């Protein structure tokens, strides 16, 4: 998790009986989700959204991309972005993290992130039959850009049977 716990507040669009979702519950969704959606801003101001793998590491959400991919070019101009994940159903919990994404260049940090990705995605990254086999080695060696989103604000949207909107804000962020 982050070094500091966020402030938690129940949003105005919640059911009357709703309670704020604890940060630990939202963090668990981030830790277990396999697919995320990253939203960045194109040079002309239009949004760009793409699915990707992400893992909580180094006190934020980390993801990889090639240096010439659209999301990397967008982030070079404007590091502000949004990462979302959830259940894609009317039940469960959706989580949104807003912040700025910056590249991670230090070898020890890249090693930690690679280990966290491998722990999360297992055989997909570590088995010769895995779709992203040896991605950890590529991350460590700098063959892809590794980004870390430091959260500034987050949201958890609880769905049926009781809808809730919880806002997370991190002090000193």
C-alpha positions as CSV (number, residue, x, y, z in Angstrom):
1,X,0.0,0.0,0.0
2,X,1.0,3.7,0.0
3,X,3.2,4.9,2.8
4,X,0.2,7.0,4.0
5,X,-3.4,6.0,4.2
6,X,-5.8,8.2,2.3
7,X,-8.6,10.2,3.8
8,X,-11.9,8.5,3.1
9,X,-15.3,10.2,2.4
10,X,-18.6,8.8,1.3
11,X,-19.8,10.7,-1.9
12,X,-23.1,12.4,-2.4
13,X,-24.3,10.0,-5.1
14,X,-24.5,7.0,-2.6
15,X,-27.6,5.2,-1.5
16,X,-29.0,6.5,1.8
17,X,-27.9,3.3,3.7
18,X,-24.4,3.2,2.0
19,X,-21.2,3.3,3.9
20,X,-17.8,4.4,2.7
21,X,-15.7,1.6,1.2
22,X,-12.5,1.2,3.4
23,X,-9.3,1.8,1.5
24,X,-8.2,-1.8,2.3
25,X,-11.2,-3.1,0.2
26,X,-10.3,-0.8,-2.7
27,X,-6.7,-1.7,-2.5
28,X,-7.6,-5.5,-2.6
29,X,-9.5,-4.9,-5.9
30,X,-6.4,-3.2,-7.3
31,X,-4.2,-6.1,-6.1
32,X,-6.4,-8.8,-7.6
33,X,-7.6,-7.2,-10.8
34,X,-5.9,-8.6,-14.0
35,X,-7.0,-6.0,-16.5
36,X,-6.9,-2.2,-16.1
37,X,-7.8,0.7,-18.4
38,X,-5.4,3.6,-18.7
39,X,-6.7,7.0,-19.9
40,X,-4.3,9.6,-21.1
41,X,-4.6,12.8,-23.1
42,X,-3.5,13.1,-26.7
43,X,-1.7,16.2,-27.9
44,X,-4.9,17.6,-29.4
45,X,-6.8,17.1,-26.1
46,X,-8.7,14.0,-27.1
47,X,-8.7,11.1,-24.6
48,X,-6.9,7.9,-25.3
49,X,-7.9,4.7,-23.4
50,X,-6.1,1.4,-23.6
51,X,-6.2,-1.9,-21.6
52,X,-3.1,-3.1,-19.9
53,X,-1.6,-5.1,-17.0
54,X,-0.8,-3.2,-13.8
55,X,0.5,-4.0,-10.4
56,X,0.6,-2.1,-7.1
57,X,4.3,-1.6,-6.5
58,X,6.7,1.1,-5.2
59,X,3.8,2.8,-3.4
60,X,1.6,3.3,-6.6
61,X,0.2,1.6,-9.6
62,X,2.9,0.4,-12.1
63,X,2.5,-0.5,-15.8
64,X,4.8,-0.9,-18.8
65,X,4.7,0.2,-22.4
66,X,7.0,0.7,-25.3
67,X,8.6,4.2,-25.6
68,X,6.9,4.9,-28.9
69,X,3.4,3.7,-28.0
70,X,0.6,6.3,-28.0
71,X,0.3,6.2,-24.2
72,X,4.0,6.8,-23.6
73,X,4.0,9.8,-26.1
74,X,0.9,11.2,-24.3
75,X,2.5,10.8,-20.9
76,X,5.7,12.5,-22.1
77,X,3.6,15.7,-22.8
78,X,1.1,15.4,-19.9
79,X,1.8,12.9,-17.1
80,X,-1.8,13.2,-15.6
81,X,-3.8,10.0,-16.2
82,X,-6.5,7.8,-14.8
83,X,-6.4,4.0,-14.2
84,X,-9.6,2.1,-13.8
85,X,-10.6,-1.5,-13.1
86,X,-13.6,-3.3,-11.8
87,X,-16.1,-6.1,-12.3
88,X,-17.8,-5.0,-15.6
89,X,-21.1,-6.1,-13.9
90,X,-23.9,-4.5,-11.9
91,X,-22.5,-5.9,-8.7
92,X,-19.1,-5.7,-7.1
93,X,-16.7,-2.8,-6.8
94,X,-15.0,-0.6,-9.5
95,X,-11.9,1.4,-8.6
96,X,-10.5,4.6,-10.2
97,X,-7.0,6.0,-9.4
98,X,-6.1,9.5,-10.7
99,X,-2.5,10.8,-10.6
100,X,0.6,11.5,-12.5
101,X,2.6,8.7,-14.2
102,X,6.4,9.0,-14.2
103,X,9.0,6.6,-15.5
104,X,10.9,4.5,-13.1
105,X,14.6,4.3,-14.0
106,X,16.4,2.9,-11.0
107,X,17.5,-0.8,-11.3
108,X,16.4,-1.7,-7.8
109,X,13.0,-0.2,-8.3
110,X,12.6,-1.9,-11.6
111,X,13.6,-5.2,-10.0
112,X,11.0,-4.7,-7.2
113,X,8.3,-3.8,-9.8
114,X,9.2,-6.9,-11.9
115,X,8.9,-9.1,-8.9
116,X,5.6,-7.6,-8.0
117,X,4.3,-8.2,-11.5
118,X,5.5,-11.8,-11.5
119,X,3.9,-12.4,-8.1
120,X,0.6,-11.0,-9.4
121,X,0.5,-12.5,-12.9
122,X,2.4,-15.7,-12.2
123,X,2.8,-18.1,-15.2
124,X,1.6,-15.4,-17.7
125,X,5.1,-13.9,-17.1
126,X,7.2,-16.8,-15.8
127,X,6.2,-19.8,-17.9
128,X,7.6,-20.3,-21.4
129,X,3.9,-20.7,-22.5
130,X,2.9,-17.4,-20.9
131,X,1.7,-14.6,-23.0
132,X,4.2,-12.2,-21.5
133,X,7.0,-14.6,-20.8
134,X,10.2,-12.9,-19.6
135,X,8.5,-9.5,-19.2
136,X,10.2,-9.2,-15.8
137,X,13.7,-9.5,-17.4
138,X,12.7,-6.9,-20.0
139,X,11.5,-4.5,-17.3
140,X,14.7,-5.0,-15.2
141,X,16.9,-4.5,-18.3
142,X,15.1,-1.3,-19.4
143,X,13.7,-2.8,-22.6
144,X,10.3,-1.2,-21.9
145,X,9.3,1.9,-20.1
146,X,8.1,1.3,-16.6
147,X,5.7,3.9,-15.2
148,X,4.4,4.5,-11.7
149,X,1.2,6.4,-11.0
150,X,1.4,8.2,-7.7
151,X,-2.3,8.5,-6.7
152,X,-3.7,11.9,-5.8
153,X,-7.3,11.0,-5.7
154,X,-9.2,7.7,-6.0
155,X,-12.7,6.4,-6.1
156,X,-14.5,3.2,-5.3
157,X,-17.9,2.6,-6.8
158,X,-19.9,0.0,-4.9
159,X,-22.8,-1.4,-7.0
160,X,-25.9,-3.4,-6.4
161,X,-27.5,-4.0,-4.0
162,X,-26.4,-0.7,-2.4
163,X,-24.6,1.8,-4.5
164,X,-21.9,3.8,-3.0
165,X,-19.3,6.4,-4.1
166,X,-16.2,6.7,-1.9
167,X,-13.5,9.3,-2.5
168,X,-9.9,8.7,-1.3
169,X,-7.5,11.6,-1.1
170,X,-3.9,11.4,0.0
171,X,-2.5,14.0,2.3
172,X,0.6,15.8,1.0
173,X,0.1,14.5,-2.5
